Amino acid sequence: MCHVLNTDDNDNIRFPKEQSERSLWLKACMFTEEDFKPYRKLCSLHFDKDCFKTGNILKPNSVPTKFRRRSKEFFESMSSSMMPELLTHQISEQTASTSNSQMETSEINDTLNRTPKKYFVDNVTTPDFATLRKVNNNFTKAKYQIIQQRKKIKYLNLKKPLMLQGHERAITQIKYNREGDLLFSSAKDVTPNVWYSLNGERLGTYIGHTGAVWCIDVDWKTTKFLSGAADNTLRLWDVATGVEIGNISSNSAVRTCSFSYSADLASYSTDQAMKQDCEIFIVDARDDESFKSSAPILRMAVPDSKVTSLIWGTLDHTIITGHENGAITQWDLRTGKSIETVKDHQGSINDMQKNRQGTMFVTASKDKTSKLFDVDDLSVHKVYVTERPVNSASLSPIYDHVVLGGGQDAMDVTTTAAQAGKFDARFFHIIFEEEFARVKGHFGPINSLAFHPDGESFSTGGEDGFIRVQSFDPSYKEFRFDY
C-alpha cells in the first residue's frame, strides 16, 4: 500500500530500516515518525528515473522527490547536514529554478493521470488492475473459497433406510412409476421385482426370463412393464397380474429399453455380439397383438459402437442414445437417421436420466464425470467431476441437486475396503457443480440411482444386490448453498 497515494501497486518500495534515512523519506512525504507503519510503502512514481539501478532496485541514498503537495520551500528548508553529499546534489539540481519545478509538477500530473498499461493474459488484453499477479491472487482466493465449501461436505445422517432384499445378484436398474408408490428393479438374476416404495414390501416378481435382466421401464399409467435381458428377448408384462403379454426375440442381448412418453411406442437396442451389429428398434406397444406379431416400425443399425443407454426426446419425435465410446447421438424417428452426434465423454456412458420437465438430461460415464445436456441440441451445460467411475446419476425433481453413484470396477470390489472403494452416493449442486453431501450404505459400487417423484427420498441399487430407500431429513431440506 503506497503511504502517500493509498494505492496498491506491484512496484511498491519499502521504507529504509535506518532511522535517519527513513526520517528523510518521511519528511519528503510530509509525514511524521508517528504516522509511519511498518507495512507502508512508496510506489515508484515518487522517484526519479535516475534513482533506479535496474528494474525496481534503488541506488544507495536515493530519496523520493515527486509529490503533488511538495513545494520549493521544502527543499530549501532541508538541512544539507542531514543528507549525504550525493543526496544534496540530487535535490539542488531538481530545485534549481521555478520553471523546472513547474515542469516537474506538470510531469507528475501527467504520470498520475496516465492511461493504464496493457498486459496480455494468454490472448486477452487486460488493464493493469488485472495483471497476472492479481489474476493469480483472485484465482487463489476463489480456490480457497471452494476448498472451504468442500470442507462443509458432510455425511447426511438420514433416517434408517429401507433395505430391499429380493435379488440374488447385482442390481442392474431401478425405476419408480409416475406416482412413486411402486419401485421396479432388475438384476443379473432372471426375475425383475416390484416393491411398495412406502414400506419396502415386495409386491411380486415377473417370471419368464432365462438370462440377466439388463433394462426395465414402466409406462405412465403403470399398466405395462417392459424388460430386456441377456436371453435375447424383450418382454412386455401386465403390471398388476405379472402375466407376460408379449415377447420379442432378437439376435443378441437386449441392452436398453424404454417406453415413449405416450407409451404408444417402445424402443430397445441390442448388443454388438455374436457377429451381430448393434441395432435400435421402434415397436408398437398400444395393444398386445401388435407387440407380439407385427414387425418393428423402425430399425436402425449402429455399426460404430454399441448403445449402452437410451431415452426418448421431445414429443416422441427423437430418441437419444449413449454409446460405449462416449458418444451421444440424437436420432430422427421420421427419417430413421442420426441428426447430431457429440462426444463430450471419454468413457462408456452408463446411464442417462431426464429431469422432471424433460428439457435436460444427466449422463453418468466411466470417465469419472457426469454432465448435464440439453435435450434438443445436446449442448453441455454443467460438468460434475469425481475421482471414480460414475455408474448412475439422477436429478432431483424439487431441488437444484443431482446425485451420483458409482465406485470402482466390480471385479476389484472383493480386494478393497468399502471406504477405499468410495461407494457413497454423492450430492452435487446443479448450478455450482460443487459437492455438498454424501450418503453411506452400500459395500459395493452403486449401479443405479433414482429420485422419488416427490423429491422426498431416493433409492440406490448396488453390486451387493441390495436396494436402499433413503428418506431425507430436515437437515437436507433446509440446506442452502453458500454463494
N, C-alpha and C positions, 0 to 999 in steps of 0.2 A: 504494500500500500504506500503510495507516494505521500510523504509527510506534508507537502505543500498543496498539491492538487487533489489529494484524496482519490486518486485513480489507481486501478490495478493494472500493472504493465509487466510484460515479461522481462523488460530491461531495467528493472529497479535495482538501485545500488545501495548497499548498506552504509550506515554512518561509520566513521572511523572509531576504533576502540580507544585510541589515545584521547584523553580528555581535552588537551589543548587544541588538537586538530579538530576534534568534534565541536568544540565551542566556536571555532571559526565557521564551520558549516552551519551551526545553529544561528549564529549571528547573521550570516548571509541570508538565511531563510527568515530572519526577523522573529525567531523563537528563542525561548529561554531554556535552560537546562531542565527546569521543572516540566516543560512541555514535551520533553523527549521521552519516547517509549522505545524499548529495545527492538520491537518488531517493525518500527517505522523505517522507511527507506526513501530515497530520492530517485526520480526517474531520470533517464539520460537526457531529457530535454533541457535540464538546468545546467548542463556542462557544455563548454565549447568543444568543437571537434578536435582541437589541439590537445585537449586533456586526456585523450584516449590513446593507448598503445595500439591495441588490436581489439576489435570487437567491443566487448563490454568491460575491458580491463583499463583502469585509470592509471595515469602516470603518478609517481610519488608527488605529494604535496599539492595535488590538484584541489581546487575549491569551486563549488558551484557559483555561477555568476549570473545566470539568466533567470530573472524573476520579473514578473509584471510590476510588482509594487516596489522594486529596487530603485533607488534614486542615486544621483551622482554624489549627494552629500554623504550617503552611507559609506561609499568607498573612500571619500576624502577623510571621514572621521575615523576610519580604521587605523590603528597604530601599526606602523611598519615594524615595530619591535616584536609584535605578536606573530609576524609571519616570516617565514624564511625568505631569502633573497629572491628565489625563483617565483614565489607567490607574489611578492611586492612588484616585481617586474611585470607579471601577468596582469595584475589589476591596474597598474599605472598605464599600460598600453590600452586597456579597454576603456579607460576613463579619460583619455587624452583631451577629448573635446565633446561639446554638447551635441554636435552633429553626429558623431559616432554613436553616442548614446541613443539618439533618436532613431538612427538607422537600426541599431540593435533591437530597440523596442518594437519597431515595425516587423523586424525579422521574427521576433518571438511570437508576436500576434499571428503572423502567417503560419508559424510552425504549430501553434496550438490549435489553429483552425484548419489544419491541413486535411486533405482528403484522405480517408482511411486507406491504409495499404491493402493490397490484394494478395491473398495467398491461394495456393492451389491444393485442394484436398482431393486426391485422385484427379478426376476431370471436372470438378466443381470449383468455381471461383467463389471465395468467401471473403467478407471483410475481416479486418484484423481482430475484431472482437470474437471471431470464431476460428482462431488459429489452431494448428494441430495440437498444441499443448492443452488448450482449453477444450477442444473436442475430446481429447483423451480423458480430461478431468470429468467432463459431463458423462462420458461413457462409463467411467469408473463409478461415478455416483449412481447412475442408473443400474449398473450391475450390482452394486451394494444393496439397493432397494429390492432388487429381485431376490438376492440371497436372503435378505431379511424376511421377505414374503415366504420363501421356501422353508425357512425355519418354523413358520407357523403351520406347516403341513402336519396334520395330526391324524392319528388313527381314530376313526369315529367309534365311539362306544355305543353301538346301536343295540336295539332290543335283541333278545335271543332269537336267532333266525330259525325258520322252519327248515328242517333237514329232510329232503325228499329222497328216499332210498327205494328205487324200483328198477334200477338198471344194473346189469352185471358187468358192463364195460364202460369205457369212457363216453361222456356225453358229447354229442356232435352238434346239436342245435336245440334251443328252447325258444318258444314263441307264445305270447299272450294272444287271446282273441280280442275283438274290438272292445268289448265291455270290461275285460280284465278279470272276469270271475273264473276263467279257466286258463290253465297253463299247459301247453303241449310240449313234449320233449321227445328227442330221439337220441339213440346211442349206437355204438358199434355192435350192440346186440341186435336182435331181429324184431323187437317189439316196441314201437312207439307207444308212449303213455300219455294220459290226460289226467290233470290234477285240479282239485279245487285250490285256487290261489289263496283263499282266506285262511284255511286251516291245514293245508298240505295233504289232505286226504286224496288217495288215488281213486279216481272215478272209473277208470277202465284202461284196457290195452287194446291195440289193434294188431291182431294176429294174422299173419299171412306171408310176410317177407321171409326170405331164407338167407339173407346177407345183411351186412352192416347198413343201417339206415343213415344216409348222409344228409338228407334235407327234408324239411316239413313246411307246411303252410296251411292256414285255415282261412275260409272266406269270411266276408264282413258280416254275414248273417249267422255264422257259427253253425252251419248245417252240413258243410262238406269239409273234409280234411284230406290233404294231399301229402304223399310221402314218396321219396325216391331212394333207391337202395342199390347196393353193390350186386344184387341178384339180377341186374339188368331189367328192372321193371319200375314203372311209375304207377302207383295205386291211388285210387280215389275211394274215400271211406265216408260212410254216414256217421257224423259225429255222435249222435245220440245213441245209436244202437251198436256201433262198431262193426257194422256189416260192410264188406267190400263191395263197392258199386261198380268200379271199373278197373281194368288192368291193361296197361300199355307196355309191350315188350320193346326193348332196344338192343342195339348191337354191343353196347358196353355199359358200364355202371352209370347210373343217373346221379350226377353230382349236385345239381341245383334244381329247384322247382319253386314256382310262385304263381299265385292267383293274381289276375288283374284286379284293379280297384272295384270294378263292377262284378267280378267273379264270373263273367260270361266266358272269359278266355283263361287259359293256363299256359304257362311256358315252362320248359325244362331243358336242361343241357346234359349231354353225355360226355364221358371221358374220352381222352385220346389214348386208346389202348387196344390191344389185340388187332393191330394193323387197321384200326378204325379211326378216322378223323373225329375230332370234337365237333358236335353239331348242336344247334339250337332249334327247338321245335315249339310251335304255337298250336294248341289244340283247343277244340270247342268243349267247354265244360258246363254248358247250360243244362243238359239232361244226360241221363245215364247212357242211353243208346248211342248218342253222338260221340261220347267219350270213348266207348268201347269199340265201336265198329268203324267210324269214319277215319279217313287218312288225315294226317296233320294239315292244318290250314296253311302253314308256312314252315319251310325247312331251310335253315341257313348253315352252311359249312364254315367252320373256323379252323383253318389249317395251321395257323401260326402257333398259337398257344392255347391250351385248354381253358375253358371257363371255370372259375372257382367260386364266383358269386354272381347273383343276378337279381335285379329289381326292375319294376315297371316305371316308366317315365310319365310325363304329363299327359293326362286324358287318354291313357292307354294307347297312344299313338307310337310310342317308342319303348324300347327296353334298354337297360344299361347293364353291361356285363363287366366284371373284373376278371383279370386273367392271371395266369401263373407267372408271366414275365413282368407283371407290374402295370400292364396297360389297362386302360378303361375305355370301352367302346360304346358308342350310342348307335342303336340300330333303328332304322325306319321300317315299321311293320307294313307300310303300304307298298314299299318297293322291295323289301327284303334285303336291303343293302346298308352298310355302315355309313353313318353320317359324319361322325367325328371320332377320332381316337387320340387320347392323350396318354403320356407315360410319365406321370409325376412320382410314381413309386419305383423303387429299385428291386423290390422283392414281391413275392406272390401276395395277392390280395385275398385275405382270408374271409373277410366279411364286409358287407355294405348294408347300412340301415338308413332309412329316410327319417326326417323329422316329422312332427305331427302334421304340419301344413303340406308336406310333400314337395317343398321347394328346394330343399337341400338334402344331401346325404353325407354320412360319415363313413370313411373306409378304415379298415384295420389291415395292416400289412406286416409281412415278415421282415421288412427293412427297419423295424423298430419305430415306425411313425404311424400316426393316424391323421387323416386330412379331411377337411370339410369342403365339399364340392357343391357347385350349383347344378341342379338337375338339368337345366335347359342347355347351358353352353359348356359344362364340365370345367369351369374355371375354379381354381383353388382359392378359397377364402382364408382358411386357417390351417395351421400345422401344429400337431401335438407330438412332442418328441419324448421317447422313453429310452431306457437302456436295455430293452428286451424285446423280442418279437411280440407283436400285438395280434392276438387271435380274434378279438371281437371288440366292437365299440357300439355304444348306444347313446342317443340324445334324449335328454330329459324333456318331457312334454310341457313342463311348467316353469322350469328354471333355465338359466343360461349355463347349463352344466353338461358335460359329456363324460361318460365313464368308460374306461379302457380296461381290458383284461387280457392276460396272456401269460408269458413265462418262457422258460427255456424249452427246447425240443423235448417231446415226450420220451425219447429214448434215453435222455440224460437224467430223468427225474429220480430214478432209484439210487443215483450216486451223489445226490445233492440234498442238503438240508432245505427245509421249507423256506427259511429266511433267505438263504443264498439263492434259491430259485426265483424269489420275488414273485410270489403267486397272489399278490394283493390286487384287489380292484382299486383303480386309481381314478380320482375325480379331478377333472380339469375345468377351468372356466372357458367357455366357448370363445369369448371375445379376447381375453387377455392371454390365452394359451398357457396359463400357469396352473400347475398342480396345487390343490389346496387340501386334499384329504385322501385317506386310504382306508380300505376295509379288509381286514384279515379274514381267513377262514379256510380256504382250500389248501390241501397239502400236495397239489399238483397244478399244472397250468390250467388257467381258465380258458375253456374252448368256446363258450357262448355267453352272451350278456343280453338282458332285455329289461327296460324300464316298464313298470306297470303303467297302463294308460292314464291313471290319475296322478302319476308322479310321486306318490307317497311311499313307494317301495321299489325294489329292483331285485332281479333274480340272476343267479350265475350258475352255470353248469361247467364242471371241471373234468379233467383227465382222471380224477379219482372216482368218478361215477356218481358223485353226489350233486344234488341241486339244492342251492341255498336261497331261500326267500328272505330278504332283509328289509325290514320296515325302518323308515327314517325316524329319528327322534327330533325333539325341538331344536337341538344344537345345530343340526344340519339345515333346518328350515330357516333359522334365524341368521345363518352365516351371510356376511356381506364382504365382498372382496374389497381390499383397501386400494384406493386409487385417488 
